[in-house]
């Protein structure tokens, strides 16, 4: 690498990804083999492979001329180009790498633009299942495996590029919270990249390619590696669990919700104009005190959460998707959902309608010096306005959330993630070329 740094540390192509009118988060049914696109498998084969899938990715296994087919899992491809960047509404994958980078002092706006152009070209190729010719071929035997790459800008990016006049008001630094114990070396950053895939080698190959493309222009500030339940691991599609054993993500908004776009994405007439179709990502590394959590009874854990561990249903009854009845009382006249239960404190009706899309991964980084597990949640949430969404809810959590006793917030970042790139464009072009 060259320069000084501001922070701490082709195979034959027989087809192209179809762009969906719903933008970068939509899946395409076109699929790829690393060697060539071979056709479609029988309906019976596809149905058998997809029966237990939870990723929501669509795909057809390729099979022809005696060459083995990719599974549905491996062949699923997500389009790079679209109204929104991929990796936001894309069904959560089983592997993730999150990393932030700082630009070299001499990179400036021109260097940042060139890097974003390289990254966008690279992302489109890798997400389509085409191999990275500069790498070691780590993922050559796999298909795209629902790979997504998502790019964002931190508060400091605008200082590093001389674009402070175009920095969004919504990107102002997050306030301090009482439960924070933040490591600044693992927080924030000029640039942020989210990588997700349903195959660990595909995800790692993309990570290596992103870092190689940044050499001489930006240096990694921090990296975090996450995982989620693998598609097909359960008998039926269901919401995943976090490391506390709890069903996590039940009340997430869905694209079918009438207000989804308003809550998650900056509108086309929003400010600044270059963020149209974009979203703001809050990233928090939250260590779970698993030894303490495992030391309390299941009944107490359910009281802390306000939901049953077995199926994620609220303590007020029903199943996982049954709305929580915050007014329900028991035979003793006390609320069924405790005043400081996590589900009550975080409910939109308890926070003036504040809504965000959570898309988080678990992590495990071994043991700490005291013998406890360094494990928890790489919390990622998406919203059109972080002050009205994340900050509102986190302040409520600060004032009294029973779950907070079992958590430590150790790293944090807020990033502006611009809208998706159209064909022939690169991510962030409307900003850096304005």
C-alpha positions, 0 to 999 in steps of 0.5 A: 500500500502507498500513502498515509492513512487517516484512521486506524486500522473470466469464465465463459458467460452465457447470460446476465442477471435480469434487473427487477423493477423492485430494485436491488433488493429483489431476487432474480430467477436467472441463475449461473454455474461457475463454468457456464449456464447449463439450463434448468433442472427438473421441477422435482429436483428444484422442489426438493432442494427448495422445500426447507429454504429460509433465505427466500432466494429464487433460483433453478439448478443448472444441469445439462450434458452430464455436468453436475448442477448447482443447487438452488442455494448456490445458483440464487443471484441478486441483481446489483443494479436497481432503485435500492442497493442490494443487501437491505431488503434481500432475505438475510444470508447465512454469512456476513462480513461488515467492514469500515475503511478510512481513505488515505489522506491523499485520496480525496474526492477523485480517489474515492470516486475511482474506488467506488467505480471499481467496487461497483464493477466488482460487485456486479460481476461477483453477484452475477456469479462471474469469478474474480480473476485477480483472486485465488479462485476460492469460490470457483466451484460455487455459484453466486449463492445470493451474494450481495455487496452494499456500500455506505458513507460515514460522517468523516467521508465528507471531510475526507473528500471536501464534500461537507456541504452535501453531508446529510443532516441525518448523518450527524453523530449518534448521541451517547447512550448510558449502556455504551462502552464503545471502542472507537477503533471499531466504530465509524469510518469513512466507508462501510461495506456489507457483504452477505452470502449463503456460502462462506467461501463466496462471502470470503472471496468477495471480502478479499476482492473488496480489500484488494480493490481498495489498496492504495486508496483506503485501509480497513479500519475494522472488520466484523464477521457474522453468521445466521441460520443456514437456509434449509436448516429448519423443517419450514421457513421461520424467523431465525434465533439469536445466540440467546436462543430467542426468535429475533426479528418477529416484528420486522416491517416487510415490503408488503407493509403500506408504510415500508418505503416511507420508514426504510428509504429516503423518498425521491424528493427527499434531502439531499437529492443524492440520497434518493432511494437510499437508507441509513444503516446503524451498526452496533456490535452488542456483546451478550452476557451469555453466562449471566443469561443462561444463569436465569430461569426460562420463565425469567428470560421470557419475562425479560423479553415478553415472548415465549422462547419456544416459538416467539409468541407474545406472552399474551398468547397466539403465535409468533405473528400475533400482535402483542397485547400491551394492555392485557393483565393477568389474574392479579391485575398486573400487566402480562407484559412487564413495564420493562419487557423488551417487546414493550419498550421497543414496540412502535406504539411505545415510541411514537411509531418509530420503525426500522428494518432490522437485519442482524447477524450473530458473531462469536470471537472466542473467549475473553480474558475472563473466560466469558464468551466474546459473542453476541449480535452484529445489530444492523438496522435500516431507516429513512431517518435514524434520529426518528427511528433508532435514536428514539428507540435506543433512548427508550431502551436507556430509560429502562429495558430489562434486557439491557442487564445482559448486553454490552454495546461495544462498537457503533457506526452510522452510515449513509447508504445511497440508492442503487446504481442504474446500469452504467452507473456506480454507487455514490456517483450522484454524490462524488460527481455533483 
